[in-house]
Amino acid sequence: MADLVTRAGSAVLRPELAARPAELADALVELRPHTLVVGANAVDATTLRRWAAAVRAGGPVPAGGPVPAGGPVPVGSARSDADRELLLVRRGTSLAAVDTAAAARLRIEVRNTPEVNARHVARFMVDRLFDPAGGGAASLAREQPSAREQPSAREQPPARAQPLARAQESRRPGILGLLGAGNINGRVARDGAARGWRLVVHSPSLVADPASVGAWARHHRLPADRVRIARTVEELLEAADVVAVAAPLVHAGPWATVGMIDERELKAFTGERIISVSEPEVFAQRALLDAYDRRDLTVVLDNAPRLLAPVRELLAARIDGDGGALRPGFTLCSAAMRSDACDDDLDQAMLAVVGRADLDELTGADLLGPQLDHPGAGRGTDRRVDEDPAPDDPAADGHGVVVVGGGIVGLTVALLLRLRGYRRIRVLDAAPADRADPDRQGTTFGGANARHLSATETLPPTDAGRAGILERGPADGGWRLRDPASLSAAELAWSEALDRGTDRPGLHATTQELVIALNRLGLRGWERLFAVDGAGWLAGLRRDARLARIYLGAADLAAGERLQRAADTGAVRLPGEALARDWPGLGTSVPLPSGVREIAGAVEVDGYAVNIHDLATALASRLTDLGVEVRAGVRVRGLDPGRGPGTNSAAWAGSGPAGRPEPAGQPEPAVRLRLDDGSVLPADHVVITTGGRDLDRLLGAAWPGAGAVAHLLGLSLTLPNPGLRRPAKIHAGDPLGVINVSLSPDGTFIHVSGGFGYLGLAERQSAAAGIAGLRDVAERAIAGLFPALQRADGSPDVRDVRVCERPTTPDGLPLVTALPGHAGRVLVAAGTNAGGAVQAPAVALLVADLLDDAPRCAGLAMAADRIGLPHIPEKMLCASE
């Protein structure tokens, strides 16, 4: 984490403040950050008031400083602004130590990372509840540190087999009591039920609404017949043999938990152990003293040292009587969240939360407007970028930037770099300039001439409902296209990373918010471009504004509308007559693998439908006008590090893109690109925007992101327009996902795109049977959506079918990262899933900032060694090897 913060440059780590909370306010006044990240630190009203006053009334304060590990993190460059909104991020779940009421009055947004640590804390509790040895080594064995996680249980023996066997030998399953029904105890309950324990649960929300018990059990995958609700804490303690306490600390109100376990209730407990990760204040003082005196009772209280200190003081006389140490079986510790794996998850979640705030502050002008005051501006020239480009002067501009990949992301990266003043830019695309054969094209030109741009255009694939989705074929609502036995080690690792992610809802939630922020920022960039150049080089491009999201079933409609409103998409519920007016020919029912589903309604949101081939072609033409060289049919075979700029050597002469020798005296390049025709292209910077097979062939396994970007297939079908006036999105569920319906440039045809199928890193021919199954599911759904387009045999009147390979990471975030070994001069920007078009301006911004040595927190969350990406158990060779 310290390394990442160091890279950001605009963040300061102050570990000593964790132990000296009284000094936090002084540090905030001195540093004046706009974002503060804390652990279990107490942040009171006075501290918040002094922070807000310093930032909103003070002058600029330089960022930077020493970067040791741990402690609160003031993040962000200083800014003097009376209206400045501030952000406080709790790296963890509980907000009991933060004065949230004062924060609201001071316009300080408070966010936490709920559930992210739940699986680690639950694992800690399970070990101590069911392992007679008290956990310890067993817990550590399961939480080994790994920035790129180790293989799953399918690849190595499960670490918990031995402790579980010991537990089964020593104790028959009994009754597990759960005080609190949140994410932590939900996981504890799942583990206990799997061991045969019956469950008794006390939670005010479940007591108040007994009908919700079934939904709670289903959410945590529990057998409902093994769950009983206790109306009071005493009733639970009377029934339980062991108790897990994981309830939030609530000071007042009907759901107050302060002192909820008092001496009377503790006396009712005749079981053998209580494991608590709640704040110690959930126990009355008398109950803690009595628990200590019961020598046959095992008690573990785990929390921050600051919160455990009063307990130790309360027990001081008894501890002295035991020789100065806590009695056997009574433990005060701070271990539940101390594993390296827990730290990795919390760090990733924190970067996502801060990154989202970072991106939300940017405007379209920050992306696609002249940036002549930017560090990268004016390189070799003082001319404005909207003037005719000056002649290419290699002596002045060095070897320039090479962008590998000529899709929408690569082209947009080149545009933004040009707007920032980089003058010598080349874009190389392996696909032929002749677009006649879509199978030889990349993602942008391989699918239909249609894309949608919206704030939720792509979301992380790790939704909890997708557990096991790669084990099912399209006919069963799954993504499997190939025989599992044909998957390589890298492909298995990717699929297992996806499956692990479905059981990490906290990381999924923070990642989804960052992805939505990335989508929103990209959409603002396109809006800016359309506003500035819509009558210029983008004249004639069809772009239909506002998109209708059509949902199947009332529950999906309600959930979809909630998501769209939370994502700030300008959502408006459409009346039923609007569907009939603007989408005539649209049916009312859709046959899907899960059964026939009925259209329930639609929500209109901000966004555009564009003809992507036309947009990319216009963008390439604009780049040419700006002096950028865009070349098709050029494949890069490998990268070799040069000795870099600054070491003039008249002796070195490389051969340029056409075999021309570089002039003597030219600064040596930082990178040399070996091309398919045998020539070598020198560059000072390289940005790689290809994904999947091409990325792994180029870079191999000797870098942290190896195997992280695989291909998910989608289908694009072109049909006659049955009368639609506007584009639409139909939320059909897996394996079709969201079906995008777009109009051709002249409106005579519609392009219908959707579907997910896991191809991995293989060639498309290896999944022919699976693709045919996915197409069958898609055509049946389309025939139901547009009954007027059905032929006599019931099939839709399809005029063209294209298969699009989407480069996708298992956690849904793209890679935006530097390649090790090249001093930050080779960057990778890949894996945008179905969001390459909408995210392109935002990804380009992150790339440009990296090139200018000013990385953002959002970009740090997209590093190649982050949690959520696959671990490759064996070496893959790159093309050059």
Secondary structure as GFF3:
##gff-version 3
##sequence-region A 1 881
A	DSSP	alpha_helix	2	8	.	.	.	ID=ss1
A	DSSP	three_ten_helix	15	18	.	.	.	ID=ss2
A	DSSP	three_ten_helix	21	23	.	.	.	ID=ss3
A	DSSP	alpha_helix	24	31	.	.	.	ID=ss4
A	DSSP	beta_strand	35	38	.	.	.	ID=ss5
A	DSSP	alpha_helix	45	57	.	.	.	ID=ss6
A	DSSP	beta_strand	73	75	.	.	.	ID=ss7
A	DSSP	beta_strand	86	90	.	.	.	ID=ss8
A	DSSP	alpha_helix	100	105	.	.	.	ID=ss9
A	DSSP	beta_strand	108	112	.	.	.	ID=ss10
A	DSSP	alpha_helix	118	130	.	.	.	ID=ss11
A	DSSP	alpha_helix	137	142	.	.	.	ID=ss12
A	DSSP	alpha_helix	161	170	.	.	.	ID=ss13
A	DSSP	beta_strand	175	179	.	.	.	ID=ss14
A	DSSP	alpha_helix	183	194	.	.	.	ID=ss15
A	DSSP	beta_strand	198	202	.	.	.	ID=ss16
A	DSSP	alpha_helix	204	208	.	.	.	ID=ss17
A	DSSP	three_ten_helix	210	212	.	.	.	ID=ss18
A	DSSP	alpha_helix	213	219	.	.	.	ID=ss19
A	DSSP	three_ten_helix	224	226	.	.	.	ID=ss20
A	DSSP	beta_strand	227	229	.	.	.	ID=ss21
A	DSSP	alpha_helix	233	239	.	.	.	ID=ss22
A	DSSP	beta_strand	242	245	.	.	.	ID=ss23
A	DSSP	alpha_helix	263	268	.	.	.	ID=ss24
A	DSSP	beta_strand	273	276	.	.	.	ID=ss25
A	DSSP	three_ten_helix	280	282	.	.	.	ID=ss26
A	DSSP	alpha_helix	285	293	.	.	.	ID=ss27
A	DSSP	beta_strand	298	302	.	.	.	ID=ss28
A	DSSP	alpha_helix	305	314	.	.	.	ID=ss29
A	DSSP	alpha_helix	316	321	.	.	.	ID=ss30
A	DSSP	beta_strand	330	333	.	.	.	ID=ss31
A	DSSP	alpha_helix	340	360	.	.	.	ID=ss32
A	DSSP	alpha_helix	364	368	.	.	.	ID=ss33
A	DSSP	alpha_helix	394	397	.	.	.	ID=ss34
A	DSSP	beta_strand	401	404	.	.	.	ID=ss35
A	DSSP	alpha_helix	408	419	.	.	.	ID=ss36
A	DSSP	beta_strand	425	429	.	.	.	ID=ss37
A	DSSP	three_ten_helix	438	440	.	.	.	ID=ss38
A	DSSP	alpha_helix	443	446	.	.	.	ID=ss39
A	DSSP	beta_strand	451	453	.	.	.	ID=ss40
A	DSSP	three_ten_helix	464	466	.	.	.	ID=ss41
A	DSSP	three_ten_helix	469	471	.	.	.	ID=ss42
A	DSSP	three_ten_helix	474	476	.	.	.	ID=ss43
A	DSSP	three_ten_helix	484	486	.	.	.	ID=ss44
A	DSSP	alpha_helix	489	501	.	.	.	ID=ss45
A	DSSP	alpha_helix	505	533	.	.	.	ID=ss46
A	DSSP	beta_strand	543	552	.	.	.	ID=ss47
A	DSSP	alpha_helix	554	566	.	.	.	ID=ss48
A	DSSP	beta_strand	572	574	.	.	.	ID=ss49
A	DSSP	alpha_helix	576	582	.	.	.	ID=ss50
A	DSSP	beta_strand	589	592	.	.	.	ID=ss51
A	DSSP	beta_strand	595	610	.	.	.	ID=ss52
A	DSSP	alpha_helix	612	625	.	.	.	ID=ss53
A	DSSP	beta_strand	629	632	.	.	.	ID=ss54
A	DSSP	beta_strand	636	641	.	.	.	ID=ss55
A	DSSP	beta_strand	671	675	.	.	.	ID=ss56
A	DSSP	beta_strand	680	683	.	.	.	ID=ss57
A	DSSP	beta_strand	685	688	.	.	.	ID=ss58
A	DSSP	alpha_helix	692	699	.	.	.	ID=ss59
A	DSSP	beta_strand	710	720	.	.	.	ID=ss60
A	DSSP	beta_strand	728	733	.	.	.	ID=ss61
A	DSSP	beta_strand	737	743	.	.	.	ID=ss62
A	DSSP	beta_strand	749	760	.	.	.	ID=ss63
A	DSSP	three_ten_helix	764	767	.	.	.	ID=ss64
A	DSSP	alpha_helix	768	785	.	.	.	ID=ss65
A	DSSP	three_ten_helix	787	789	.	.	.	ID=ss66
A	DSSP	beta_strand	800	808	.	.	.	ID=ss67
A	DSSP	beta_strand	815	818	.	.	.	ID=ss68
A	DSSP	beta_strand	826	830	.	.	.	ID=ss69
A	DSSP	three_ten_helix	833	835	.	.	.	ID=ss70
A	DSSP	alpha_helix	836	851	.	.	.	ID=ss71
A	DSSP	alpha_helix	857	860	.	.	.	ID=ss72
###
